[in-house]
Each structure stands twice: as structure tokens, then as C-alpha cells.
Amino acid sequence: MKAFILDRYKKNGALRLGEMPEPTVRDDDVLVEIHAAGLNPLDSKIRDGEFKLILPYRPPFILGHDVAGRVVRVGSNVRRFKPDDEVYARPRDGQIGAFAEFIAVNEADLALKPQNLGMEEAASIPLVGLTAWQALVERAGLRKGQKVLIHAGSGGVGTFAIQLAKHLGATVATTTSTANVDLVRSLGADVVIDYKKEDFEKVLSGYDVVLNSLDGDTLQKSLKVLKPGGKLISISGPPDPGFAREQGLNWLLQQILRLLSFGIRRKAKARGVGYSFLYMRANGGQLSQLTSLIEAGIIRPVMDRVVPFEATNEAMAYLETGRSKGKVVIKLR
Ligand SMILES: NC(=O)c1ccc[n+]([C@@H]2O[C@H](COP(=O)([O-])OP(=O)(O)OC[C@H]3O[C@@H](n4cnc5c(N)ncnc54)[C@H](OP(=O)(O)O)[C@@H]3O)[C@@H](O)[C@H]2O)c1
């Protein structure tokens, strides 16, 4: 099958369009014919070698963390899916490879695609949707009447998280540039901070939750907007000891991650707020819940662009500019 292959880790290196064997379908797997694949900054970070210690993929391998497509056949233990079902997924780590014609996805990671979305829109959802769910619902326990700051509201995670937080009944503040103020307002943001004109930490206070996806400077400043007992959840680092344990990392790596997050954990503690790093994980059950929200019209995908499969490298380079609005997706069929 055709695939975009990573031959060796290299910063900004191009993936090679070549032939790879069709994936092996194990007893718990579903073979999916890929119609569209979503792009995420995680793909570029893995290609650049930034995740080598935590996710030790051995080249050559196929990148890509978001798929939508049609079921071709299922393994002997699979009960919930059958050939021709239209599905979508963020396949688990170790089983990625969305930039290809086919992928074998563990049944537990898969969900039926929202019926009101096309394949390209569906492929834009899983990784960012699950990230928003796991941050706001699972980790933060965000409730009606609470206040949440979602950084980078116009990005892949931000566009989804704003809509989910509104659905949960929270008051939502977000940061964005002038060009995207109208977009984030249309998604339901109550308070919009144009970072070209204002400093969010001077405007906002008394927040229950901050979802950070930006740099260390933003992370530090975010402490100031939280009330005592508030939660600072970062998806862009630094990783903390809880993450090291969840990933089953060795003792040395655990100590390194402890040190990397020592400063922010200490400052958070001094202010009486909690700091944690979140690394999202595959979850077909949660994805099914997102399917319901999308079919009910509560959350809609925000698409920056759809590009042909052959332009995967160019699409990654575009995403890496950090200026995309919503999601970038590649179309295979
Ligand atoms: N840990 C996890 O499980 C996890 C999961 C998902 C994502 N992530 C990480 O989270 C980060 C965001 O991911 P994403 O998919 O949302 O990225 P993305 O779609 O590439 O984000 C692009 C958006 O970021 C906005 N942005 C850039 N700088 C900004 C700033 N200083 N203030 C406010 N907005 C700014 C841009 O808007 P403007 O043009 O208006 O600036 C643009 O719309 C990445 O680092 C990604 O790796 C982690």
C-alpha cells in the first residue's frame, strides 16, 4: 500500500511516499481503508525526534494519528464493528500510521463516525477532541458556573475545547490574535483576549481552570489568573512525574521529568493551585460520546484546509507555521 514513511528522525525532514506492506490484523483489530487523515503537531514532533525517548518508534514507520475511513474486515475478537462501517479513531501509540491507504486499529480505540460529517471533517476530530475531553471532563471536572481559560482558541485543540467547555456550562475565556477574534466568538467564547493588544494575565482573575497549549512563559503567567484551588493543565509541557508513571518510563527518565517540571510545580504549590501535564490517550468509548455531541449539533469541526494525500509534507509544513485555524486534513479517497 502507498504510505508516507519516516526513514530516519530529522528536524523538518521530508517523509517519503513509498510502498509498505498492508498492516497485520490481530484478533482485536479492525482493518480500516483510510479516506482522510488529520494532521497534528505531534506528527512533526515525532519526525523531529523530540519524542524518541518516550515513544521509541523504530524507522522506517508510518506517521499519522487521526483517521476516518471504512471497515474492510475485522479480527476474530471484534464484536462492535463490521465491514463497511464508517469509523474514525486516534489509534493508540505503537499502532499509529494514518498517512497510508490502510491501518489496523484496535477495536477499543475506534468509534462510528458522526453521520452528519464527511470523512475529511471526521478525520479532524479524534486527537483534539479526546484531548479536550480528557483535559476538561476527566482531569478538570469542569462544571456549570466555573470559569476556564483556553489558550490558543483558534487552533485544533482550542476550537474544540471552547465548544466543549461551553457545553459543560462554563464561562470561557480564550487567547487569540486579532485575525481570529470573530472565529473564537462564533464558537462561543465569552471573553476574548487579543494577545496582540492585551496581556491575558492582567485582564483575567479568579479562574478555576487553565488549559495551556503554549510556551513556558504563558504557562508561568497562567498561574496568576487561577484562584486558590484552581487547576493548571498543560498539554505542551513540561511533563510531570504523574505522566512518567503513567507511561511506565524508567527511573532515570522519571527523575528527568521530575526536574523539568520542578519549577512550575513549586510555583503552583506556592499559589495553592495544582499543576499537571496531560498526554492524551486513545479511547473509543469517549470518542463515541463525542460522536453524540457532534450529531446533536453541539460541537462542529473547524477546518482550515483539506489537501490531497500527495501534499502531506507541504501540509505538515503549513501546520508547523503555527498559524492554522482549526484543522488541516489530507484526503486519500
Ligand atoms: N499533550 C497532548 O496530549 C496534546 C494533544 C494535542 C495537542 N498538544 C499540543 O498542543 C499544542 C497545540 O496543538 P494544536 O493542535 O491546537 O495546534 P495548532 O492547531 O497548530 O495551533 C495553531 C493555533 O495556535 C494559535 N496560537 C499560536 N500562538 C499563539 C499565542 N501566543 N496565543 C494564542 N494563540 C496562539 C494560532 O492562532 P493565531 O494565528 O491567532 O496566533 C493558531 O490558530 C501543540 O504543541 C501540540 O503538540 C498536546
The ligand as an ORCA input file, in Angstrom:
! r2SCAN-3c Opt
* xyz 0 1
  N      -0.304     16.568     25.325
  C      -1.238     16.225     24.441
  O      -1.893     15.187     24.567
  C      -1.518     17.144     23.298
  C      -2.637     16.934     22.500
  C      -2.899     17.850     21.465
  C      -2.030     18.912     21.237
  N      -0.937     19.046     22.026
  C      -0.015     20.181     21.819
  O      -0.750     21.382     21.998
  C      -0.253     22.380     21.121
  C      -1.411     22.937     20.306
  O      -1.916     21.926     19.455
  P      -2.960     22.307     18.313
  O      -3.238     21.073     17.529
  O      -4.074     23.077     18.867
  O      -2.030     23.288     17.439
  P      -2.366     24.196     16.179
  O      -3.712     23.846     15.634
  O      -1.196     24.125     15.275
  O      -2.429     25.673     16.807
  C      -2.385     26.745     15.920
  C      -3.083     27.929     16.550
  O      -2.336     28.419     17.664
  C      -2.609     29.794     17.785
  N      -1.526     30.464     18.510
  C      -0.214     30.433     18.229
  N       0.468     31.208     19.124
  C      -0.461     31.737     19.964
  C      -0.394     32.605     21.097
  N       0.771     33.087     21.543
  N      -1.545     32.911     21.746
  C      -2.737     32.438     21.321
  N      -2.864     31.617     20.232
  C      -1.733     31.276     19.570
  C      -2.693     30.276     16.348
  O      -3.564     31.384     16.297
  P      -3.009     32.828     15.882
  O      -2.626     32.715     14.433
  O      -4.197     33.693     16.156
  O      -1.828     33.119     16.757
  C      -3.265     29.070     15.591
  O      -4.630     29.220     15.291
  C       0.858     21.714     20.314
  O       2.079     21.952     20.960
  C       0.526     20.240     20.419
  O       1.640     19.396     20.236
  C      -0.661     18.194     23.029
*
